[in-house]
Amino acid sequence: MNKVFDTIASTQKANLQAAEGLATQAYSGAEKFVELNMAATKAAVTESFTHMQALMGAKDIKDVVELQTAFFKPLAGKSAAYMQHVQTIATDSTSEFTGAVEAKMAEAQKSLGAAVEGLAKNAPAGSEAAVAAFKSAVTASQNAMETAQASMKKANAAAQTQFATASKQAMDLAKKATKA
């Protein structure tokens, strides 16, 4: 019986360490988003002030129109590039996170299965029905987890496909806008 509790305790410790690793990965993804946004904001502010200085030096309305056109024309392409960076960060973070969760879930299910088998072998005589019911409950919960994982994978794949499609459409619009 102590072996079962030792197995459960070590599994819980491993799960805590895995949770810490997942939190670190999530934080890393958030850091990448913040860095991207800081860089984009800094570039936008710098370009805006440079543009304003150029406008202040314009001699006539023709110069103003040319400066405005030159300033706004590349914005669509820059927006599309920004969206590609966001998509890359999101995709990388999601795939790392999902892979780590799946590995830990598989490991936990294996450990739980071993613990249940150990419990069944060491169960007192006459408790076969209770052990069978417990095994059935564990199997049902593992099946539910597998179904939930499959659903999450499908939802994640659909979201990534939609994001990629939206990103491609934005890129296409940016290309059309810069040609005009």
C-alpha positions as CSV (number, residue, x, y, z in Angstrom):
1,M,0.0,0.0,0.0
2,N,2.9,2.4,0.8
3,K,4.3,1.8,-2.7
4,V,1.0,3.1,-4.2
5,F,1.2,6.2,-2.1
6,D,4.9,6.7,-2.9
7,T,4.0,6.5,-6.6
8,I,1.2,9.0,-6.2
9,A,3.5,11.3,-4.2
10,S,6.3,11.1,-6.8
11,T,3.7,11.7,-9.6
12,Q,2.4,14.8,-7.8
13,K,6.0,16.1,-7.4
14,A,6.6,15.5,-11.1
15,N,3.4,17.2,-12.0
16,L,4.3,20.3,-9.9
17,Q,7.6,20.5,-11.7
18,A,5.8,20.1,-15.0
19,A,3.5,22.9,-14.0
20,E,6.4,25.1,-13.2
21,G,7.9,24.4,-16.6
22,L,4.7,25.1,-18.4
23,A,4.4,28.4,-16.5
24,T,7.9,29.3,-17.6
25,Q,7.0,28.5,-21.2
26,A,3.9,30.6,-21.0
27,Y,5.9,33.5,-19.5
28,S,8.4,33.2,-22.3
29,G,5.7,33.5,-24.9
30,A,4.3,36.5,-23.1
31,E,7.8,38.1,-23.0
32,K,8.1,37.6,-26.8
33,F,4.8,39.4,-27.3
34,V,5.9,42.3,-25.1
35,E,9.2,42.6,-26.9
36,L,7.5,42.6,-30.2
37,N,5.0,45.2,-29.1
38,M,7.8,47.4,-27.6
39,A,9.8,47.2,-30.8
40,A,6.8,48.0,-32.9
41,T,5.8,50.9,-30.7
42,K,9.3,52.4,-30.6
43,A,9.5,52.1,-34.4
44,A,6.1,53.7,-34.9
45,V,6.9,56.6,-32.5
46,T,10.3,57.2,-34.2
47,E,8.7,57.1,-37.7
48,S,5.9,59.4,-36.6
49,F,8.2,62.1,-35.3
50,T,10.4,61.9,-38.3
51,H,7.4,62.2,-40.5
52,M,6.1,65.2,-38.5
53,Q,9.5,66.9,-38.9
54,A,9.4,66.3,-42.6
55,L,5.8,67.7,-42.8
56,M,7.0,70.8,-40.9
57,G,9.6,71.4,-43.7
58,A,7.1,71.0,-46.6
59,K,7.0,74.0,-48.9
60,D,3.6,73.4,-50.4
61,I,0.5,71.2,-50.5
62,K,2.1,68.9,-53.2
63,D,5.0,68.1,-50.8
64,V,2.5,67.4,-48.0
65,V,0.6,65.0,-50.2
66,E,3.7,63.2,-51.3
67,L,5.0,62.9,-47.7
68,Q,1.7,61.6,-46.5
69,T,1.5,59.1,-49.3
70,A,5.1,57.9,-48.7
71,F,4.3,57.6,-44.9
72,F,1.1,55.6,-45.2
73,K,2.0,53.4,-48.2
74,P,4.2,51.0,-46.3
75,L,1.9,50.7,-43.3
76,A,-0.1,47.8,-44.7
77,G,3.0,45.8,-45.3
78,K,4.3,46.6,-41.8
79,S,1.0,45.6,-40.3
80,A,1.1,42.3,-42.2
81,A,4.6,41.6,-41.0
82,Y,3.6,42.4,-37.5
83,M,0.8,39.9,-37.8
84,Q,3.2,37.3,-39.1
85,H,5.4,37.8,-36.0
86,V,2.4,37.4,-33.8
87,Q,1.3,34.3,-35.5
88,T,4.8,32.8,-35.2
89,I,5.0,33.5,-31.5
90,A,1.5,32.2,-30.9
91,T,2.2,29.0,-33.0
92,D,5.5,28.3,-31.4
93,S,4.3,28.9,-27.9
94,T,1.2,26.8,-28.4
95,S,3.0,23.9,-29.9
96,E,5.6,23.9,-27.1
97,F,3.0,24.1,-24.5
98,T,0.7,21.5,-26.1
99,G,3.7,19.1,-26.5
100,A,4.7,19.4,-22.9
101,V,1.2,19.0,-21.6
102,E,0.6,15.9,-23.8
103,A,3.9,14.3,-22.6
104,K,3.0,15.0,-19.0
105,M,-0.5,13.7,-19.4
106,A,0.8,10.4,-20.9
107,E,3.3,10.1,-18.2
108,A,0.7,10.7,-15.5
109,Q,-1.7,8.2,-17.1
110,K,1.0,5.6,-17.1
111,S,1.9,6.2,-13.5
112,L,-1.7,6.2,-12.4
113,G,-2.3,2.9,-14.3
114,A,0.7,1.4,-12.6
115,A,-0.5,2.6,-9.2
116,V,-4.0,1.2,-9.8
117,E,-2.5,-2.2,-10.8
118,G,-0.4,-2.1,-7.7
119,L,-3.4,-1.3,-5.6
120,A,-5.4,-4.1,-7.2
121,K,-2.6,-6.7,-6.6
122,N,-2.4,-5.7,-2.9
123,A,-6.1,-5.3,-2.3
124,P,-7.5,-7.4,0.5
125,A,-9.6,-10.5,-0.3
126,G,-13.3,-9.7,-1.0
127,S,-12.6,-6.3,-2.4
128,E,-12.5,-7.4,-6.0
129,A,-15.8,-5.6,-6.9
130,A,-14.5,-2.3,-5.3
131,V,-11.2,-2.6,-7.1
132,A,-13.0,-3.3,-10.4
133,A,-15.2,-0.3,-10.0
134,F,-12.2,1.9,-9.2
135,K,-10.3,0.6,-12.2
136,S,-13.4,1.3,-14.3
137,A,-13.6,4.8,-13.0
138,V,-9.9,5.4,-13.7
139,T,-10.2,4.1,-17.2
140,A,-13.3,6.3,-17.9
141,S,-11.4,9.4,-16.6
142,Q,-8.4,8.5,-18.8
143,N,-10.7,8.1,-21.8
144,A,-12.3,11.5,-21.0
145,M,-8.9,13.1,-20.8
146,E,-7.9,11.6,-24.2
147,T,-11.2,12.9,-25.7
148,A,-10.6,16.3,-24.3
149,Q,-7.0,16.4,-25.6
150,A,-8.2,15.4,-29.1
151,S,-10.9,18.1,-29.0
152,M,-8.3,20.7,-27.9
153,K,-6.0,19.6,-30.7
154,K,-8.8,20.0,-33.3
155,A,-9.7,23.4,-31.9
156,N,-6.1,24.5,-31.8
157,A,-5.6,23.4,-35.4
158,A,-8.7,25.2,-36.5
159,A,-7.7,28.4,-34.8
160,Q,-4.2,28.3,-36.3
161,T,-5.7,27.7,-39.8
162,Q,-8.0,30.6,-39.4
163,F,-5.2,32.8,-38.1
164,A,-3.0,31.8,-41.0
165,T,-5.8,32.5,-43.4
166,A,-6.4,36.0,-41.9
167,S,-2.7,36.7,-41.9
168,K,-2.4,35.7,-45.6
169,Q,-5.4,37.9,-46.5
170,A,-3.8,40.8,-44.7
171,M,-0.5,40.2,-46.6
172,D,-2.4,40.1,-49.9
173,L,-4.2,43.3,-49.0
174,A,-0.9,44.9,-48.1
175,K,0.7,43.9,-51.4
176,K,-2.3,45.3,-53.3
177,A,-2.2,48.5,-51.3
178,T,1.5,49.0,-51.9
179,K,1.1,48.5,-55.7
180,A,-1.7,51.0,-55.9
